[in-house]
Amino acid sequence: MSAQSSAIVSRRHLLSTVPAGLAWGLLGVLAFSFTVPLTRVALRDLDPLFIGAGRAVVAAALAGTALALSGQRLPRGAQWGRLAVVGAGVVAGFPLLTSYALTEVPASHGAVVIAVLPAATAVIAVLRTRERPVPAFWLYAGLGSAAAVGFAVAQSGGVSHLHRADLLLFTGVIACATGYAEGGVLSRELGSWQTISWALVLSAPVMALLTTVSVVRQPPSAPPVAWLCFGYLAAISMFLGFIAWYRGLALGPMAQVSQVQLVQPVLSITWAGLLLGETITWLTVAGGLTVIACAGRATSSRGRRVPARPS
């Protein structure tokens, strides 16, 4: 066998050993990692309400088209209420709260919210499902969260006190973690892309109203780069990224897959350095390696997984 053939076989073997849930989760995290820096770019010219609500309207149009063309069945009974929880968390709560917060703090500071999100998602997932990770999972998840918070705070120059933007960010974390956990469970019943699609469609009337208010108050006018960022936030951050993320959470185990998001602040601050000119120091490298190492150990920790009860 040639060296080239051996390399191809080795790569295929490596891919085959990566659990499907983690692979889909990492793809979603890569998509989400651009959200904070691109939101900061778009906020230079667009209203935060327009960015937070308008991107959901565009994503809902894409989702509605996909649902109609594929002939998906309507959700039933209590699934509508659970979709409302998903929509309130990830379609409305997190985008709106972070958009307003990022008008006051830089992207590196905003990455703090990303650092605590995996831990919050894991806790809510355990409360929502019957998954029971082993103690090693909690140990490395805790270490990873602490490392990610320290990394993001160091990059932002430190947090001297809790101000309005921090309250918005941490409230957004709770909303998003709740939407992630409920969406992950619901994806096992409706499918990954169907879950975020129905949540978007269900939230569309409220988000369209908020978008209209924003347009009337301040008609959007921006250069092409701002609209490109807005387009990414709508199509990728709000729709396609969630398809991959919910697919990963559905395959699970949910508490473990959620921990791959610990690498998101590393990626987000890297993109912030490239797109916004923020300085990347040795702390970026050291902190990034620490966060990724803890995330890897957390996701590889095994525990008992008891199937969730039917809804």
C-alpha positions as a printed NumPy array, in Angstrom:
array([[  0.   ,   0.   ,   0.   ],
       [  1.38 ,   3.421,  -0.966],
       [  1.961,   6.221,   1.541],
       [ -0.89 ,   8.218,  -0.034],
       [ -3.297,   5.273,   0.261],
       [ -2.251,   4.709,   3.882],
       [ -2.93 ,   8.373,   4.685],
       [ -6.407,   8.171,   3.128],
       [ -7.213,   5.021,   5.102],
       [ -5.953,   6.644,   8.301],
       [ -8.136,   9.718,   7.769],
       [-11.184,   7.551,   7.064],
       [-10.496,   5.516,  10.187],
       [-10.194,   8.708,  12.258],
       [-13.494,  10.038,  10.934],
       [-15.205,   6.71 ,  11.566],
       [-14.1  ,   6.77 ,  15.222],
       [-15.617,  10.231,  15.908],
       [-19.097,   9.77 ,  17.413],
       [-21.739,  11.165,  15.076],
       [-23.248,  13.35 ,  17.783],
       [-19.925,  15.062,  18.455],
       [-19.189,  15.545,  14.754],
       [-22.539,  17.254,  14.136],
       [-22.104,  19.285,  17.321],
       [-18.697,  20.546,  16.222],
       [-20.114,  21.576,  12.844],
       [-22.807,  23.575,  14.612],
       [-20.258,  25.197,  16.927],
       [-18.127,  26.24 ,  13.948],
       [-21.168,  27.939,  12.427],
       [-22.089,  29.647,  15.713],
       [-18.524,  30.834,  16.376],
       [-18.913,  33.648,  13.831],
       [-22.099,  34.987,  15.442],
       [-20.595,  37.355,  18.044],
       [-17.962,  39.037,  15.818],
       [-20.309,  39.346,  12.833],
       [-23.007,  40.815,  15.062],
       [-20.491,  43.446,  16.185],
       [-19.714,  44.262,  12.546],
       [-23.391,  44.543,  11.615],
       [-24.119,  46.741,  14.654],
       [-21.903,  49.46 ,  13.228],
       [-24.669,  50.317,  10.75 ],
       [-27.843,  48.419,  11.711],
       [-30.205,  48.739,  14.684],
       [-29.863,  45.951,  17.299],
       [-33.6  ,  45.263,  17.248],
       [-33.494,  44.875,  13.47 ],
       [-30.533,  42.488,  13.702],
       [-32.027,  40.415,  16.524],
       [-35.554,  40.145,  15.1  ],
       [-34.971,  40.581,  11.369],
       [-32.599,  37.667,  11.071],
       [-35.254,  35.415,  12.61 ],
       [-37.784,  36.584,  10.   ],
       [-35.417,  35.734,   7.144],
       [-34.589,  32.379,   8.722],
       [-38.303,  31.648,   9.21 ],
       [-38.892,  32.241,   5.497],
       [-36.152,  29.722,   4.656],
       [-37.492,  27.257,   7.226],
       [-41.083,  27.594,   6.06 ],
       [-40.034,  26.967,   2.471],
       [-38.089,  23.848,   3.465],
       [-41.012,  22.506,   5.509],
       [-43.491,  23.111,   2.69 ],
       [-41.329,  21.608,  -0.06 ],
       [-40.567,  18.487,   1.977],
       [-44.176,  17.971,   3.073],
       [-43.454,  17.726,   6.798],
       [-46.309,  16.786,   9.115],
       [-47.487,  19.316,  11.66 ],
       [-46.309,  18.962,  15.256],
       [-48.925,  17.535,  17.596],
       [-50.347,  18.504,  20.962],
       [-47.746,  19.385,  23.583],
       [-45.025,  19.61 ,  20.924],
       [-46.289,  23.098,  20.057],
       [-45.695,  24.276,  23.609],
       [-42.228,  22.769,  23.619],
       [-41.476,  24.485,  20.302],
       [-42.524,  27.752,  21.928],
       [-39.879,  27.132,  24.607],
       [-37.263,  26.579,  21.896],
       [-38.377,  29.701,  20.047],
       [-38.382,  31.857,  23.172],
       [-34.845,  30.758,  23.994],
       [-32.915,  30.546,  20.741],
       [-35.031,  32.488,  18.218],
       [-36.024,  35.49 ,  20.356],
       [-34.223,  35.574,  23.708],
       [-30.573,  34.947,  22.897],
       [-30.351,  36.937,  19.615],
       [-32.161,  39.995,  20.979],
       [-30.376,  40.078,  24.336],
       [-26.916,  39.607,  22.865],
       [-27.528,  42.136,  20.083],
       [-28.288,  44.826,  22.643],
       [-25.435,  43.709,  24.92 ],
       [-22.904,  43.887,  22.085],
       [-23.711,  47.556,  21.519],
       [-21.964,  48.198,  24.855],
       [-19.185,  45.588,  25.062],
       [-16.618,  44.252,  22.56 ],
       [-16.811,  40.824,  20.961],
       [-14.141,  39.417,  23.298],
       [-16.195,  40.417,  26.328],
       [-19.304,  38.939,  24.726],
       [-17.473,  35.616,  24.421],
       [-17.834,  35.232,  28.189],
       [-21.456,  34.289,  27.602],
       [-20.364,  31.539,  25.226],
       [-17.993,  30.166,  27.852],
       [-20.705,  29.504,  30.451],
       [-23.33 ,  28.276,  27.977],
       [-22.138,  24.628,  27.769],
       [-22.248,  24.202,  31.537],
       [-25.714,  25.754,  31.69 ],
       [-26.914,  23.518,  28.857],
       [-25.547,  20.406,  30.575],
       [-27.297,  21.224,  33.853],
       [-30.626,  21.927,  32.165],
       [-30.246,  18.818,  29.976],
       [-29.744,  16.628,  33.041],
       [-32.816,  18.174,  34.676],
       [-34.839,  17.761,  31.474],
       [-33.728,  14.218,  30.578],
       [-32.676,  11.1  ,  32.458],
       [-29.034,  11.234,  31.345],
       [-26.628,  10.655,  34.228],
       [-23.018,  11.493,  33.338],
       [-20.234,  10.005,  35.472],
       [-18.416,  12.297,  37.963],
       [-15.478,  12.705,  35.564],
       [-17.797,  14.441,  33.122],
       [-18.756,  17.067,  35.698],
       [-15.125,  17.491,  36.75 ],
       [-13.861,  18.244,  33.248],
       [-16.964,  20.22 ,  32.316],
       [-16.384,  22.406,  35.366],
       [-12.687,  22.806,  34.615],
       [-13.455,  23.588,  30.997],
       [-16.039,  26.198,  31.92 ],
       [-13.646,  27.809,  34.4  ],
       [-10.844,  27.831,  31.82 ],
       [-13.118,  29.261,  29.129],
       [-14.424,  31.996,  31.436],
       [-10.907,  32.896,  32.521],
       [ -9.722,  32.925,  28.92 ],
       [-12.559,  35.155,  27.699],
       [-12.321,  37.538,  30.672],
       [ -8.549,  37.864,  30.225],
       [ -8.998,  38.653,  26.56 ],
       [-11.65 ,  41.257,  27.346],
       [ -9.4  ,  43.035,  29.822],
       [-11.217,  41.821,  32.927],
       [-14.689,  42.397,  34.316],
       [-14.539,  44.923,  37.151],
       [-18.247,  44.832,  37.937],
       [-21.548,  43.475,  36.681],
       [-23.244,  46.046,  34.451],
       [-26.285,  46.104,  32.193],
       [-24.606,  44.321,  29.285],
       [-23.495,  41.486,  31.571],
       [-27.049,  41.038,  32.853],
       [-28.302,  40.854,  29.266],
       [-25.603,  38.328,  28.369],
       [-26.193,  36.026,  31.32 ],
       [-29.97 ,  36.183,  30.868],
       [-29.374,  35.234,  27.244],
       [-27.298,  32.241,  28.401],
       [-30.162,  30.848,  30.47 ],
       [-32.63 ,  31.391,  27.631],
       [-30.342,  29.779,  25.076],
       [-29.415,  26.813,  27.287],
       [-33.097,  26.096,  27.884],
       [-33.792,  26.249,  24.152],
       [-30.809,  24.011,  23.389],
       [-31.864,  21.351,  25.894],
       [-35.525,  21.306,  24.898],
       [-34.654,  21.436,  21.216],
       [-32.258,  18.522,  21.592],
       [-34.97 ,  16.375,  23.167],
       [-37.593,  17.452,  20.649],
       [-35.222,  16.723,  17.755],
       [-35.486,  13.025,  18.637],
       [-39.195,  13.233,  17.838],
       [-39.465,  15.766,  15.012],
       [-35.976,  15.647,  13.516],
       [-33.153,  18.172,  13.889],
       [-33.874,  20.6  ,  11.071],
       [-37.617,  20.215,  11.527],
       [-37.358,  21.324,  15.171],
       [-35.584,  24.616,  14.517],
       [-37.741,  25.174,  11.425],
       [-41.025,  24.835,  13.317],
       [-39.643,  26.994,  16.153],
       [-38.769,  29.701,  13.636],
       [-42.148,  29.534,  11.929],
       [-43.975,  29.622,  15.272],
       [-41.966,  32.678,  16.372],
       [-42.272,  34.477,  13.025],
       [-45.354,  36.656,  13.797],
       [-43.785,  38.173,  16.921],
       [-40.387,  38.624,  15.288],
       [-41.998,  40.184,  12.186],
       [-43.817,  42.681,  14.42 ],
       [-40.561,  43.606,  16.179],
       [-38.8  ,  43.952,  12.817],
       [-41.543,  46.275,  11.578],
       [-41.194,  48.417,  14.696],
       [-37.466,  48.666,  14.089],
       [-37.865,  49.572,  10.403],
       [-40.433,  52.273,  11.159],
       [-38.297,  53.708,  13.934],
       [-35.04 ,  53.569,  11.991],
       [-35.154,  52.489,   8.32 ],
       [-32.148,  50.2  ,   7.74 ],
       [-29.355,  51.635,   5.643],
       [-25.968,  49.938,   5.597],
       [-22.994,  49.119,   3.349],
       [-22.722,  45.686,   1.687],
       [-20.457,  44.242,   4.416],
       [-23.132,  44.85 ,   7.067],
       [-25.771,  43.162,   4.926],
       [-23.443,  40.212,   4.303],
       [-23.021,  39.823,   8.07 ],
       [-26.778,  40.09 ,   8.535],
       [-27.27 ,  37.419,   5.857],
       [-24.878,  35.07 ,   7.647],
       [-26.647,  35.635,  10.97 ],
       [-30.003,  34.863,   9.336],
       [-29.138,  31.879,   7.138],
       [-26.291,  30.226,   9.057],
       [-26.416,  31.292,  12.72 ],
       [-30.203,  31.193,  12.883],
       [-30.994,  28.218,  10.639],
       [-28.332,  25.968,   9.103],
       [-26.105,  25.997,  12.188],
       [-29.011,  24.864,  14.337],
       [-29.707,  21.959,  12.014],
       [-26.23 ,  20.594,  12.729],
       [-26.341,  21.49 ,  16.439],
       [-29.719,  19.903,  17.168],
       [-28.725,  16.865,  15.149],
       [-25.711,  16.445,  17.426],
       [-27.764,  16.95 ,  20.592],
       [-30.388,  14.483,  19.369],
       [-27.765,  11.789,  18.743],
       [-26.238,  12.655,  22.115],
       [-25.508,  11.98 ,  24.853],
       [-26.816,  15.536,  25.14 ],
       [-24.849,  16.587,  28.237],
       [-21.591,  15.44 ,  26.652],
       [-22.231,  16.852,  23.168],
       [-23.072,  20.221,  24.742],
       [-19.496,  20.47 ,  26.03 ],
       [-17.972,  20.78 ,  22.552],
       [-19.255,  24.344,  22.682],
       [-16.396,  25.063,  25.083],
       [-14.233,  25.618,  22.004],
       [-16.592,  28.316,  20.715],
       [-15.075,  31.254,  22.658],
       [-11.656,  30.284,  21.317],
       [-12.949,  30.402,  17.763],
       [-15.061,  33.527,  18.327],
       [-12.152,  35.538,  19.708],
       [ -9.944,  34.313,  16.864],
       [-12.473,  35.573,  14.317],
       [-12.806,  38.801,  16.335],
       [ -9.056,  39.286,  16.018],
       [ -9.146,  38.727,  12.275],
       [-12.339,  40.665,  11.519],
       [-12.293,  43.383,  14.167],
       [ -8.565,  43.825,  14.702],
       [ -8.547,  42.687,  18.335],
       [ -5.094,  41.629,  19.516],
       [ -4.459,  37.892,  19.931],
       [ -1.751,  37.27 ,  22.541],
       [ -0.079,  34.207,  24.001],
       [ -3.094,  33.956,  26.334],
       [ -5.183,  33.089,  23.295],
       [ -2.974,  30.113,  22.49 ],
       [ -2.574,  28.915,  26.093],
       [ -6.205,  29.458,  26.993],
       [ -7.405,  27.888,  23.764],
       [ -5.371,  24.726,  24.276],
       [ -6.629,  24.415,  27.865],
       [-10.261,  24.848,  26.876],
       [-10.024,  22.371,  24.011],
       [ -8.236,  19.794,  26.216],
       [-10.947,  20.006,  28.885],
       [-13.682,  19.814,  26.265],
       [-12.101,  16.701,  24.807],
       [-11.897,  14.98 ,  28.178],
       [-15.477,  15.951,  29.045],
       [-16.904,  14.646,  25.782],
       [-14.95 ,  11.394,  26.064],
       [-16.189,  10.728,  29.614],
       [-18.768,   7.97 ,  29.566],
       [-21.766,   7.551,  31.799],
       [-25.08 ,   5.783,  31.986],
       [-27.563,   7.059,  29.467],
       [-31.195,   6.239,  30.15 ],
       [-33.561,   6.906,  27.25 ],
       [-35.829,   9.897,  27.726],
       [-39.461,   9.185,  28.492],
       [-41.866,   9.636,  25.6  ],
       [-43.684,  12.972,  25.693]])
